[in-house]
């Protein structure tokens, strides 16, 4: 016999789920509040150091003395090293207005701010990386990687016809989400690699691929089949974008962009709209991802297309200057040298046991 005072299991589970979500939300808010207070404190300390140095002519040695005195007074609190005090001063110098701390800098961890101070010199770009960090939840390592890959410069630079084929808000958002070029430095493919080799490699490293594509992309499948008039066609890669609320087709090419590629993609986009698109979905988008492209040729090829298509390029592996290619060892050579070193260490180990 069940206890009438105890709620039905379904109702209880729903109630428990609501409470869990509320607690998690409160935890996040509390963590953000603590972080914002910490960043604000650091900004205030940095501002005071700047003012004292300007008003009273204090030199840089005062920072070293401050670090020792503050650590002596607050031994349980980390963050008062000489290096961190220098970051505080640089932070206050870069952002003179306290409002910036509340609206931007205080919304990301302090170490993220230090990375931006070191690596990004233009205020507009810093603000953009802060916004992207907040929106995508980037760790410090991912933020550093995105800066190194020059993500700011690559956003929105692909050749597209979105302004002619998509309504204004959707077209602008789609344009900003497509990069040029896409950096596949996590792949190692030979010069003879074909489209299918690139496709398999990207699917094998799907987490890295999704990170490079950006937030919102959900992988649907590779070589995705669609049937039109009893004939099967296969899409290289099919995604669904959660923010754009639409399917995204990616056609991979290991050659320079050719005008006929756009006609093929126009057909693919039309087919997905007719077969897969839900009435609530936004129009499907096609991305032709080539080894290289001529901007003028790509723009002319897209002018007559009725479907939204973008043309971008990809880079596989990190670029090595031509003069170093014959000097630097290959992966196989490095592996061989490591094996030889391991064998030598092993022989030394057993040799020492015999003596």
C-alpha positions in Angstrom: 0.0 0.0 0.0 1.4 3.4 -1.0 1.6 6.3 1.3 -1.1 8.8 0.3 0.9 11.6 1.7 3.8 10.9 -0.7 3.3 12.4 -4.2 3.1 10.3 -7.3 6.6 9.4 -8.6 6.1 11.3 -11.9 5.1 14.4 -10.1 7.9 14.1 -7.6 10.5 13.6 -10.3 9.3 16.7 -12.1 9.4 18.7 -8.9 12.9 17.4 -8.1 14.1 18.3 -11.6 12.9 21.9 -11.1 14.7 22.2 -7.8 17.9 20.8 -9.2 17.8 23.3 -12.1 17.1 26.2 -9.7 20.0 25.2 -7.5 22.4 24.9 -10.4 21.3 28.3 -11.7 21.8 29.8 -8.2 25.3 28.2 -8.1 26.2 29.7 -11.5 25.0 33.1 -10.4 26.9 32.9 -7.1 30.1 31.9 -8.9 29.6 34.8 -11.4 29.0 37.2 -8.6 32.1 36.1 -6.8 34.2 36.3 -10.0 32.8 39.8 -10.8 33.7 41.0 -7.3 37.2 39.6 -7.6 37.8 41.2 -11.0 36.4 44.5 -9.7 38.8 44.3 -6.7 41.7 43.7 -9.0 40.7 46.6 -11.2 40.4 48.9 -8.1 43.9 47.8 -6.9 45.3 48.4 -10.4 43.7 51.8 -10.6 45.1 52.8 -7.2 48.6 51.7 -8.2 48.4 53.7 -11.4 47.1 56.8 -9.6 49.9 56.6 -6.9 52.6 56.2 -9.5 51.2 59.2 -11.5 50.5 61.5 -8.5 53.4 60.6 -6.2 56.0 59.5 -8.7 56.3 56.0 -7.3 58.5 53.7 -9.4 58.0 50.0 -10.4 59.7 48.7 -7.3 56.7 49.7 -5.3 54.8 46.8 -6.9 57.3 44.3 -5.6 57.1 45.7 -2.1 53.3 45.7 -2.3 53.3 42.0 -3.3 55.4 41.0 -0.3 53.4 43.1 2.2 50.0 41.9 0.9 51.1 38.2 0.9 52.4 38.7 4.4 49.0 40.2 5.5 46.8 37.8 3.6 48.8 34.5 3.4 45.7 32.5 2.7 44.7 34.5 -0.4 46.5 33.8 -3.7 46.7 36.4 -6.4 48.9 39.1 -4.8 52.1 38.1 -6.6 54.2 40.8 -8.3 53.1 39.4 -11.7 49.5 39.6 -10.9 49.8 43.1 -9.5 51.3 44.1 -12.8 48.3 42.6 -14.6 46.0 44.5 -12.3 47.7 47.8 -13.3 47.6 46.8 -17.0 43.9 45.9 -16.6 43.0 49.3 -15.1 45.1 51.1 -17.7 43.4 49.3 -20.6 39.9 49.8 -19.2 39.7 53.2 -17.3 35.9 53.0 -16.8 34.5 50.8 -14.0 31.4 50.2 -16.1 33.6 47.9 -18.4 34.3 45.6 -15.5 30.6 45.2 -14.7 29.5 44.8 -18.3 32.3 42.8 -19.8 35.6 42.1 -18.0 33.9 40.9 -14.8 31.8 38.4 -16.8 34.8 36.2 -17.5 37.5 34.7 -15.2 40.5 36.8 -14.3 43.0 34.6 -16.1 41.0 35.0 -19.3 41.4 38.7 -18.9 45.1 38.3 -18.5 45.3 36.3 -21.8 43.5 39.1 -23.6 45.8 41.7 -22.2 48.8 39.6 -23.4 47.5 38.5 -26.8 45.0 41.1 -28.1 45.9 44.7 -28.4 42.8 46.2 -30.0 39.9 47.0 -27.6 37.2 46.1 -30.1 38.7 42.7 -30.6 39.1 42.1 -26.9 35.4 42.9 -26.3 34.5 40.5 -29.2 36.5 37.7 -27.6 34.9 38.4 -24.2 31.4 38.2 -25.7 32.3 34.9 -27.5 33.8 33.5 -24.3 30.6 34.3 -22.4 28.3 32.9 -25.2 30.3 29.7 -25.8 31.7 29.0 -22.3 35.3 28.9 -23.6 38.0 27.7 -21.2 41.2 29.7 -21.1 42.9 27.1 -23.3 40.2 27.3 -25.9 40.3 31.1 -25.8 44.1 31.1 -26.4 43.6 28.7 -29.3 40.9 30.8 -30.9 43.1 33.9 -30.6 46.1 32.1 -32.1 43.9 30.9 -35.0 42.9 34.6 -35.6 39.2 33.8 -35.2 38.2 37.4 -35.1 39.7 38.1 -38.6 38.2 34.9 -40.0 34.6 35.4 -38.9 32.1 36.6 -41.5 34.7 36.8 -44.3 33.4 34.0 -46.5 31.9 34.8 -50.0 28.1 34.3 -49.7 24.8 35.3 -51.3 23.0 35.4 -47.9 22.0 39.1 -48.3 20.1 38.2 -51.4 18.6 34.8 -50.4 17.9 35.2 -46.6 15.8 37.6 -44.6 17.8 40.4 -42.9 18.3 39.0 -39.3 18.9 35.4 -40.5 21.3 36.5 -43.3 23.4 38.7 -41.0 23.7 36.0 -38.4 24.5 33.3 -40.9 27.2 35.5 -42.4 28.9 36.0 -39.1 28.9 32.3 -38.3 30.8 31.3 -41.4 34.6 31.6 -41.3 37.3 31.9 -44.0 39.5 30.0 -43.8 38.7 27.1 -41.6 41.8 25.9 -39.8 42.1 22.1 -39.6 45.5 22.1 -38.0 44.4 19.1 -36.0 44.6 16.9 -39.2 47.6 15.5 -40.9 46.8 14.5 -44.5 49.2 13.9 -47.4 49.3 15.9 -50.6 47.4 13.1 -52.5 44.5 13.1 -50.1 41.0 13.2 -51.7 37.7 14.6 -50.5 36.7 11.3 -48.9 40.0 11.2 -47.0 39.3 14.7 -45.6 35.7 13.8 -44.8 36.7 10.6 -42.9 39.4 12.5 -41.0 37.0 15.3 -40.0 34.4 12.7 -38.8 37.1 10.9 -36.8 38.0 14.2 -35.1 34.4 15.4 -34.9 34.9 17.2 -31.5 37.7 19.2 -32.9 35.8 19.8 -36.1 32.7 21.1 -34.2 34.9 23.4 -32.1 36.3 24.9 -35.3 32.9 25.3 -36.8 31.7 27.2 -33.8 28.9 27.0 -31.3 25.5 25.7 -32.4 26.5 23.1 -35.0 25.0 19.7 -34.4 26.3 16.8 -36.5 23.6 14.9 -38.4 25.7 12.6 -40.6 28.3 12.1 -43.3 27.5 10.8 -46.8 23.9 11.5 -45.8 21.6 10.0 -48.4 18.7 11.9 -50.0 16.4 10.4 -52.7 15.0 12.5 -55.5 12.9 10.8 -58.2 14.2 7.3 -57.2 17.8 8.4 -57.5 20.0 8.6 -54.5 22.4 11.5 -53.8 24.8 11.8 -50.9 25.8 14.9 -49.0 29.4 15.0 -47.7 28.4 16.4 -44.3 25.0 17.4 -42.9 24.6 19.5 -39.8 21.7 21.3 -38.0 22.4 24.7 -36.5 20.6 25.2 -33.2 20.8 29.0 -33.3 20.0 29.5 -37.0 17.3 26.7 -36.7 18.3 25.3 -40.1 20.1 22.4 -41.8 23.6 23.2 -43.0 25.2 21.2 -45.8 29.0 21.1 -46.2 30.5 20.0 -49.5 34.2 19.3 -49.3 36.6 20.0 -52.1 40.4 19.4 -52.3 40.8 21.7 -55.3 40.2 25.4 -56.1 36.6 26.6 -56.3 34.9 26.0 -59.6 31.7 27.7 -60.8 29.9 24.4 -61.3 30.2 23.6 -57.6 27.6 26.3 -56.8 25.0 24.7 -59.1 25.4 21.3 -57.5 25.1 22.9 -54.0 22.0 24.8 -55.1 20.4 21.4 -56.0 21.4 19.9 -52.7 19.9 22.8 -50.7 16.7 22.6 -52.6 16.5 18.9 -52.1 17.0 19.1 -48.3 14.4 21.9 -48.1 11.9 19.6 -49.9 12.7 16.4 -48.1 14.1 17.1 -44.6 13.2 20.6 -43.7 10.4 20.9 -41.1 7.8 23.7 -41.6 9.3 25.5 -38.5 12.8 25.3 -39.8 14.6 28.2 -41.4 15.9 27.8 -45.0 18.7 25.4 -45.4 22.2 26.8 -46.0 25.0 25.3 -48.1 28.8 25.8 -47.5 31.3 24.8 -50.2 34.6 24.3 -48.5 37.5 24.4 -51.0 41.3 24.3 -50.9 41.4 27.7 -52.4 39.1 30.2 -54.2 39.2 33.2 -56.5 36.9 35.8 -54.8 35.6 37.3 -58.1 34.8 33.8 -59.6 33.0 32.8 -56.4 31.0 36.0 -56.3 29.9 35.7 -59.9 29.0 32.0 -59.5 26.7 32.7 -56.6 24.9 35.6 -58.2 22.4 33.5 -60.1 21.8 31.0 -57.3 18.4 31.0 -55.6 19.5 29.2 -52.5 21.7 30.5 -49.7 25.3 29.4 -50.3 28.6 30.3 -48.9 32.1 29.6 -50.3 35.0 29.3 -47.9 38.4 27.6 -47.8 40.2 25.2 -45.5 43.8 24.8 -44.3 45.0 21.4 -43.2 47.8 21.2 -40.7 50.0 24.1 -39.6 51.8 25.9 -42.3 55.6 25.3 -42.4 57.8 27.7 -44.4 59.2 26.1 -47.6 62.9 26.6 -46.5 62.2 24.6 -43.3 60.3 21.7 -44.9 63.5 19.9 -45.9 65.1 20.5 -42.5 62.3 19.6 -40.0 61.9 15.9 -39.3 58.8 14.0 -40.5 56.4 12.3 -38.1 57.9 9.0 -39.1 61.4 10.2 -38.4 60.4 11.5 -35.0 58.7 8.2 -34.1 61.8 6.3 -35.2 64.1 8.5 -33.1 61.8 8.1 -30.1 61.8 4.3 -30.5 65.6 4.3 -30.7 65.9 6.5 -27.6 63.5 4.3 -25.7 65.5 1.2 -26.7 68.7 2.8 -25.6 67.3 3.7 -22.2 66.0 0.2 -21.8 69.4 -1.3 -22.6 71.1 1.1 -20.1 68.6 0.2 -17.5 69.3 -3.6 -17.8 73.0 -2.9 -18.2 73.1 -1.2 -14.8 71.3 -4.1 -13.2 74.0 -6.5 -14.5 76.9 -4.6 -13.0 
